C-alpha cells in the first residue's frame, strides 16, 4: 500500500481553505476600515481638546498662528497625527473659528461619524473637516 494523499483529497483540502478565506477576508478588511475610522475620529477629538486647552491656558495674542506642531511642541498633543491640519480664523469680537482638516482620503466618512464625530463635514474620498468656535474671555 502506498503512503500519501490522493489528488482528490488535496483538492478537497484546498477547496475548504479557499472557502474559509472567502469568509474571513471581508471580515478582516471591514475590521481594518473600522479601526482606521476610529483612529481618525480619536485624532479629531484629541486635536480639538488640545487646541481648546492651549487657547484657554496660554491665552495667545494671535491664535490664528497656532498649528498642530506648536500644540505638540508645547505638550498639548503627545504626537503629531499624519494628514491633519489646523487653521484658525476670525477674531471678530474675540471669537475664533477653528477648522481641523483630515486630508487623507482613505477613510469612510460615515464610519468616522459613527465613532462619535457626527459634526464632521465631507464625504468619503474628500477632505473631512471639523469646525468649531472658541471665545476669548480674557
C-alpha positions in Angstrom: 0.0 0.0 0.0 1.3 3.5 -0.9 1.6 6.3 1.6 0.5 9.8 0.8 -2.6 11.8 -0.2 -4.6 11.3 -3.3 -5.3 14.2 -5.7 -8.9 14.3 -4.7 -8.0 14.7 -1.0 -5.7 17.5 -1.8 -8.3 19.3 -3.9 -10.9 19.0 -1.1 -8.4 20.5 1.4 -7.7 23.4 -1.0 -11.4 24.0 -1.5 -12.1 24.1 2.2 -9.2 26.6 2.7 -10.5 28.7 -0.1 -14.0 28.8 1.4 -12.6 29.8 4.8 -10.5 32.6 3.2 -13.6 33.8 1.3 -15.4 34.2 4.6 -12.6 35.6 6.6 -11.1 38.2 4.2 -14.1 40.6 4.0 -14.4 40.5 7.8 -10.8 41.3 8.3 -10.9 44.2 5.7 -14.0 45.6 7.4 -12.3 45.5 10.8 -9.3 47.4 9.3 -11.7 50.1 7.9 -13.4 50.4 11.2 -10.1 50.7 13.1 -8.9 53.5 10.7 -12.2 55.4 11.1 -12.0 55.1 14.9 -8.4 56.4 14.8 -9.3 59.4 12.7 -12.2 60.2 15.0 -10.0 60.0 18.0 -7.4 62.3 16.4 -10.1 64.9 15.7 -11.1 64.7 19.4 -7.5 65.0 20.6 -6.6 67.9 18.4 -9.8 69.8 19.3 -9.2 69.2 23.1 -5.5 70.2 22.7 -6.4 73.4 20.9 -9.1 74.3 23.5 -6.6 73.7 26.3 -3.9 75.6 24.6 -6.2 78.6 23.9 -7.5 78.8 27.4 -4.2 78.1 29.2 -1.7 80.0 27.1 -4.1 82.9 26.1 -2.3 83.6 22.8 -2.3 87.1 21.5 -2.6 85.8 17.9 -4.3 82.4 18.0 -4.5 82.4 14.2 -0.9 81.4 14.0 -1.3 78.2 16.1 -0.7 74.9 14.3 -0.5 71.2 15.2 3.3 71.2 15.5 3.1 74.0 18.1 0.5 72.1 20.1 2.8 69.1 20.1 5.9 71.1 21.0 4.1 72.8 23.9 2.9 69.4 25.2 -0.8 69.6 24.4 -0.5 66.7 22.0 1.6 63.6 22.5 2.2 63.1 18.8 1.5 64.9 15.6 -1.1 62.9 13.7 -0.4 62.5 9.9 -2.7 64.2 7.4 -4.2 66.6 9.8 -4.1 70.4 9.6 -5.3 73.1 11.9 -6.5 76.6 10.7 -7.7 79.4 13.0 -9.6 82.4 11.5 -11.6 85.3 12.8 -11.0 87.2 15.9 -14.1 89.4 15.5 -15.4 90.2 19.0 -12.9 87.7 20.4 -14.5 84.7 18.6 -12.2 82.5 16.6 -13.3 79.8 14.1 -11.1 76.7 14.2 -11.1 74.1 11.4 -9.3 70.8 11.7 -8.9 69.0 8.4 -8.1 65.4 7.6 -6.6 65.3 4.2 -6.1 61.6 3.9 -8.8 60.2 1.6 -8.6 56.7 2.9 -11.4 56.6 5.4 -15.1 56.2 5.2 -16.7 59.4 6.5 -19.8 57.7 7.7 -17.7 55.3 9.9 -16.0 58.3 11.4 -19.4 59.8 12.2 -20.4 56.5 13.8 -17.4 56.8 16.0 -18.8 59.9 17.7 -17.8 62.6 15.3 -21.2 63.5 13.9 -20.2 67.1 13.4 -17.6 66.5 10.7 -18.3 67.6 7.2 -17.2 65.9 4.0 -17.8 62.7 2.3 -15.7 59.6 1.7 -12.9 60.4 -0.7 -12.9 64.1 0.3 -11.2 66.1 3.0 -13.0 65.7 6.3 -13.4 68.8 8.4 -14.3 69.6 12.0 -15.2 73.3 12.6 -15.9 74.8 16.0 -15.6 78.2 17.7 -13.7 79.4 20.7 -14.3 82.6 22.6 -11.6 84.8 24.1 -12.6 85.5 27.7 -9.6 87.5 28.8 
